[in-house]
Amino acid sequence: MATTTGDSVAAELPHIGTLTQAQVRGGACVWCAVMLRTTTAIDLGPREAEFHGTVARWFPRGCRSCTVQSAYLALLGHAQCCDQCEDDPARCEAGRRLRRAVREARR
C-alpha cells in the first residue's frame, strides 16, 4: 500500500507536460522517473491541470528519497520567509504541514 504525506507536499512538481505517461499516472516518481510499487510509492495528493481548456485531476507519486528532499527544501524555503515560523514555529499551520510531510516521508 502506498504511503501518503497527508497534505499535499507543498513543493514544486515538474510541469505535467514534461512528464512521461508513467509519471502522470503515478507508476513512476515525478522527479526521478524511477518505477514505483505500491509499497514504495508516496502519494503527493491530487492535483489539477488544464489541458486544452479542460481541467483534469492527476495523482502524482514520488519515491521516498525525492519526496523527503522536496518536502525538506519546501520547509526550508518556507521557514526562511515566514515571520510566524521565526517567532513561534508551532503556531504556523503551513510549517506544521511541511514538518509533518518530512517526517511521514522519512518513515
N, C-alpha and C positions, 0 to 999 in steps of 0.2 A: 504494500500500500504506500502510495506517495505521501510524504510528509508535506506540511504546509507551513508557511510563515505566518499564518493567521491573517493579519492585514497584509495587503499587497506590499511587497518590498518597494519602498519609495526611492527606487533607483532608476536611472536611465536604462531603458532597454534599447537594443538596436532597433532601427526603423523596420517595421514589419515588411516593407518592400525589399529589404536586403536579406531576409531570412529564407532558408530552404523550406520546403513543404514539411519536412520532419520537425523543424524548429517551430513552425507555426502551429502544428497540431500537437506539440508537446512531446514528441518522440525523441527530441534531441535538445540539448541545452541551448538556450537562446544566445548565450555568449560564446561558448567554445565549440558548439555543434557535436559534442560527444553524445553518442546514443545513450538514452536513459532507460532504466527499468522502473517499474512501479516501486521497487524497494529503494532505488537511489535517487529518484526524482524529487524535487522540491517544487510544489505548486507556488506560483508567484501571484496568483489571484487573477480574476477575469479582467480583461482589458477590452477596449473598444477601438476599432479602426475604421476609417472611412474608405470605401472602395467605390469609385465611380458613382458617388452620390448616395451610396447605401452604407449604413453603419452596421458593422458585423462585430460580434464578440469573438474573442480568441482567448485561449487559456495557456499562457506561456509557462514553461517549467525550466528549471536550471539544475545543474549538478551542484553538489554540496560546496565544492571549492569556489566556484564562481559566485554562488549565491552569498556565501559568507563574505567574500571580498566586496561584492557590490553593496550589500547591506552595511558593511563596516565603513566603506567610503561614503555612503549616503549619510550615515550617522556623523562622521567627522565633518562633512560639509555642512550639515545642519547645525551642529554644536558650535561651529566657528562663527555663525552669523545670527544665532538665536539669543536674544537678551535673557529670556526666561531660563534657558539652559545655563547661562553664565551665573544667574542669581540662585536658582534652585532647580537643578535638573529633574527632580522628582515631580515637579509641577507642570512640566512641559509634556503635553499629550503626544505630540509628534516625536519628540525624543524618546519617550517611553515605548512607542510603537517600534521605532528603529532599534532600540536596545533589545526589545523582545525578539525582533526578526533576526538579529545577530545571534542571540542565544539559541533560538529554535533551529536556525540553520546549522549551528555547530553540533547539534545532537547527533 
